[in-house]
Amino acid sequence: MDAKDILGLPKTPLPIPQEKKSRPQKDSQRKPDGISREVYALTGGVAPLMPSIDVSQLKRRPPSDEKITWQWLPFTSSARKDDLQLYHWVRVVNGVPPTGDYSFAKYNKSVDVIRYTDEEYEKYLTDPKWTKEETDQLFDLCERFDLRFIIIADRFPTHRTVEELKDRYYSVSRAILVARAPSPGEVAGHPLVKEPYNVTQETERKRALSMVLSQTKHQERKDAEVLAEAKRIAESRMAARAAEEPDLPVPSDVGPESAEGAVGPGDTISPANVQAPAAAIAPSTSVIADNASTLASLRMLRVYLRTYALEQMVQAASSSAGLRTIKRVEQTLQDLGVNLKPKVPTKAVCAEHLELRKEILTLLNLQKQLQYKEAEGSSFRDGSYGDMPGTAKRSQRAADQDRTFVPDTISFGGDRVVKREQKRKGPGRTSETPSSPAGAHKRPRKMKASDL
């Protein structure tokens, strides 16, 4: 009997409570100081990109000894010449109003219009198309409206176009500057002198712009078709010209050598390593083919940097050369004071730079060939190596190499010694010293008791 029997409860198993799934905790972001909770909730927890006010300014309290009031006070601006007096609210500290010019007067910028005298006008500025009164009115309006020639043309008393007003103003200003300067070189860098106003070009530009803006949809489609046809013709001509032109203007006698192509002045060449130099110096057709493929790939790009084209051509020209040769070419360029990459990579500069690299490769090849020839000539002059201690003569050594070893069958164990010598040397090796007799290396037999 248990508690359920006493209480009269049914004996049913209680449901097992399911484990609650743990929810990922949200990253609680602390509210910044100085911002109310309501305002921070409107931002969605995302801080502004740039604070509008420093947090330290929010909690700063004014000193207790300062008394701040706002007063309606008059002010004048130096930007105005009529001394107009206006009113605005001003922050006053301890009853002392602020002094100084109006804070926004610094934004009043004006154009310095050059003025002339009557003598200068009669001497330098006379023009049959303009009178002195019209010129004076033009300069007055330019100073009043800060060279806004659209407004000036609207206010001008006589009918003058904007281009005519600009041409008259800039021509007069330029003539006054040149006349007042002690020498023409002092005002050569002035914008009015350096870049004179071209009224013909400006008129033509506006006429062309008006024609473009007044075109209909049909005319725009027709112009687009004409441009597409012109582009197609230009591409076809470019392809035909590329097919007619030679692949690469590289001289055939310039061929980069192999990995050990160029030998420095300090390198030594032994006569035993002397080979035919023509194989190392001969021009390589693969280099020309690589250059041609590089040039063809560059033409397919249509638009590329000249520095990129120069790098591709240098890599193609040095593809058969080893790392040592490339370093020697770069060292030679540095010794000559030439940059590895041109600073002004124009077409002519890149062509000359590539030609210089090819000439350096030719020079290194010629140096190598010269050293080969000198080593070969010295070996022919000596005729042998008898002067070198510990070295047999060439003729004697060649005779020893050509001589075949005949084993001594009479001596005991001779056949075994010969086979051992042949096995040790191998079929591809030749003996440089004559072999020893058959019984020279035989170990003496031990004496037995029966021999005594």
Order of alpha helices (4+ residues) and beta strands (2+ residues): alpha-alpha-alpha-beta-beta-alpha-alpha-alpha-alpha-alpha-alpha-alpha-alpha-alpha-alpha-alpha-alpha-alpha-alpha
